[in-house]
Structures are given as C-alpha cells and as structure tokens.
Amino acid sequence: MSEIRWDWDFLIHRHLSGEELTEEQRRALNDRLRKFPRLRKRLAEMAFEQVQFRDIRGVSEPVPILILGPDAQEPATAPLLKPAAAVRRPWILPAVAAAACLALIVGLIVWTSGAPAEPFKVVSGDVKAEGSRVEVSGPTPAFVRMSDGSEAELAPASSANFRGRVGDARQVVELNQGSGRFKVAKAPESFRIDTPSGRVSVLGTEFTVELRKQKKGPAALAVSVASGRVRVEAGGQTRELGPGESRVFGVEPPPEKKEPRPVFSGVVQGSVQGKGDAHVLLSVTRVVSAKKETPAELVASIPGRTLKVSVAYAKRKDGDPQPDKIQFLFVRKLEIDQEITLDVRQIKGDDFVIGALDEAQAQWAVPKEEPREDKPPKKKTRDPEKGPERGNKKEDK
Amino acid sequence: MREETLVKNLLQYKRTLEGMLFAMVGDAAVAEDLFQEMAVLMTRKREQADENCKFVAWGRQIAINLVRDWRKKLARGKVQTLDDDVLEAVAGAFEASAESAWDARREALRLCSDKLPEKDRLLLRRRYEESVPVEQLAAELSVSRGALDTSLYRLRRALHDCVELRLQQPGMS
C-alpha cells in the first residue's frame, strides 16, 4: 500500500487557521513533526509570520480615542470623530456596537508646537474653569492648550482636570466625563490620560481608548494601538501594547461553567418502606447495576439508604409537565415491604426519580387486554336532532 | 530579574513568545490571551529568574504549562491538533533560532507583503489583522469557503517563499 503524500504546509495552514484536521492528517502531522526538526521550524516560521501580519499591515492613519467615564450618560452631541474601522477582533466586536452610543472620542496625532507659559490655557469655547478643572458649558467644543504644547478639544458637556506635570509624566489629563480630541506633542516623557477605569500612558503616538459599560462593575477599558506604544494600567494589570495590538481590560469574567454534579443512575434493589401519591420510599439493599458515568464512590454509597423515588414528569409540548402515567400506576400498586428492583436516577441527595420501568413492571402496572369489569361507561351517543349538549343543559334548567 | 529587565525582555521577545503560543494552540486570540497570562506569571516570578537567564527558554517552559492548562479546560472530546509531546518540540523550534533571525524574517515579511497586489493585501488584512472569520469573508467576496481557504493558503505560502528568498539575499539575515 502506498503511503499518502501529505502537503505539510497545507496541514500547518489548517492548524494555524484553527481548523480541525482529520484523525489521519493529525496523526501524520504529529509523526512528521516528531521526526523532522525542519518541519517544526516551518511551523514556527508560519506561526510567527501570521502573528506578524497584524503589525506589518497595521494602519498608519491617526486613530481616534474613545474615553467615557462609567457614570457618564450618553454624549450630549455626536462624537467628534467616528471610530476608524481598524483593528477589530471577534472578542471585541460585540462591545463595539454597544459602545457606539456611549462613544466619546479623542484623537491622538503627532503634533508639535510652542509651549505656553501657563499649565493650560483655554483658547476658545464656553467653559467653567475652576482650578485645574474645565467643564464645557457651551454648545460647541472648547480648545485647551497645555504647557507641553499638546492640545485638547473637549466636546460639549465634557469635564476634565488638566493636572499638568505629575511625577514622571509631563502631562496628566483626568477625563471624568465627555470626550476630547487630543493632539499630543512628541516628547520623551509620557503623556497620561487617567480614567475611572484605568490609566493610559502614551509612549508613542496613536492609539484608541474606549470605556465600555458592563452589566456589573466599572466600565471595561478597551485600548487598541495603531502605531507606537502605550502602557495601560487597569484592574491591577500593567501592559504595554504595540502597533496593531488591542486589549480589553477589566472585562467581567464569563460565568464559570459548573462541572455537572455526579449523580447516581442505575438499577437498585430494595423494599418499599412508605408511599405517597407519586413517590415511594425505597430502602435499598443493593445496587444491581449502575451506568458507567456514575462514580464508583457514589455507587458504593447507595446500599443502606432509604431513597425517595418519585414518578418522573415528562414535558409536554402543549403545557405543564405531566407525571408519567404508567409509573404513577406502578407506584400506586406497590405495597409496603414489597421487594422490587427499580431503575432510578438521582436528582439530589436522597431524592430520586424512576428512570424507566421494564416491560414486566409496565405490564404489571397496566395490564393489557385484561378483561375488566369496572369498564368506564360508554360515552353517550348524541342524538343529532337534540343539538349540542350545552343547549340541552340550558333546556334542563 | 529586575522589573525593567523583565519589561524590556517582554517587549523584545513578545512576538516570538506569542508566535510560540500560537504555533501550539492554532488560535491567534487564544495565543494573545495566553501571552497576557504569561506576562503576569513572569512578573510574579521575576525574582526567581536570573537577570541574564535565557528569556525565551524561560518563556517556553511557562508557555508549555499554560497551553497544557488551557487544553485541560477545553471541552472534553475536543481534539487538539498537536499531541502533548509535540508541543514541546514545536516550542523548542522557536528557541533554536536567534532573535535576530526573527527580526530579519519580520522585515522580509514586510517587504514581501508590500509587493502584494492590493486585493491580496486587503484579503490578508481582513483575515489576519481584523480576524474576520473565513465564512464571513467568503460571503463578502461571494466565493465558497473552500475557495477562500485555498486562496489564503496559496497567499501565505507565496509570502513564505518570498520571505525565504529575501532572507537568502545578502544583508537580510
């Protein structure tokens, strides 16, 4: 039999595309990778290249920044810039739509100019300025120039604190609410934007910051970088992002998937100790058989226990779940101290339901073709001439 | 290892380590998340690491453990392409090449991708930069999923071959 000649590059491509290989392909690829360092190198190179694509093809246009305080309402006006259609990943896509209505935008582009003498100066626009705090009160954006030459264009209803130099940062802007478009002067020291959900330090030039509301807790901070580098500190994490990278910080963790609790499922033998309308108390003497997924410890714990075994309920298309009629009749017929074997399934603790009755049990519960003297009376045949019964009732009255 | 050394190394070797994780898991988004976990772990354990330790070798150990943990958490029955023992060998391939070789490859890739026709560049961008699923992209381009997958494969192989050629040129490697 001739050996299949695989296209190893294609198998690697499929692996790196997240595609499942057939078992035959998978085995062949693994064997080949074990034996040939050259193919391992090839896989490494192709993986490396794919990781690089994001940077290599990174956009060069200025990218807007979105900042929104978690307590901020929808922006009073439309965003200054529409977010650029760049660097979208599936894991941030759902949030992008939600963020659209919350969007407040800040654009960062390389800019240099002479520095004014004051820490900051409102160049134009109606604002309420108190100390370092600036609130835009007018219907048009306000322009603020900072001491390092950077500029901010704050949207209506925005508020920010221009802190000037703080520690190692040449400029710190606390954006509390609203939006702004920033032109950041290039300088060796960092330019920082503090938001209630995190801190973004500009080490390079172009990046996007967005605060996304979550169901619980503070807004998540989404950052994506077009070029240069930024450092993000949020939720106890510090991370530097480079060109083409994006990351959401402080995202609510997905609800933990609970491992299904192991339950007993199998056939037990025991005697009836008590009865209710739709359940029986069964004192188990032994486990006849257990389904393979039932852990051994659980099987061993069943004998000696008195289980409350109820009639199973079946869901119905047209309404509420109804008890299984045959099981119901079976339970009714059982007598105290009667020895039975029963297929049961654990719900919780000592609460069980009947799994399935075997044919003999079902036949015992509802004998077929058994001549019965207490047959229900035959349905009355209606006299067509009398009309509907309701009418008759009325007539009776 | 001092904090600044760790940050410097993480920046320098980020793409190599992320590529290593990606080669093992075959999912770029997962690789990115695992790299983030790796950086957190390294930050926690930096004091145990020597200032001059082989950073990629240290990262490789952490990467393998992270990938194994991730695989354990996956839904049961989900078949992983690479067997456990192959993971180590694949991760080792990243360590075998010098960082300068990866840098040269990156530069060659940039030059080669610049030479691509606009439609191919757009395809690469949509698929690998914007991570648009193949199905969605196929629908956008009105081609079958298989045809698109084949195009992507050919494109990647052509790029890879171009990179190899460039690396053989003097001054590239």
Interface residues (C-beta under 8 A of the other chain):
Chain A: D9 F10 H13 H15 L16 S17 G18 E19 E20 L21 E23 R26 L29 N30 L33 R34 P37 R40 K41 L43 A44 E45 M46 A47 F48 E49 Q50 V51 Q52 F53 R54 D55 I56 R57 G58 A86 V87 R88 R89 P90 W91 Q237 R239 E240 G242 G244 R247
Chain B: V7 L10 L11 K14 R15 T16 E18 G19 M20 F22 A23 G26 D27 A28 A29 A31 E32 Q36 A39 V40 V79 T81 L82 D83 D85 V86 A89 V90 G92 A93 F94 A96 S97 W102 R105 R106 L109 R110 S113 R121 L124 R125 Y128 E129 E130 S131 P133 V134 D149 L152 Y153 R156 R157 L159 H160 V163
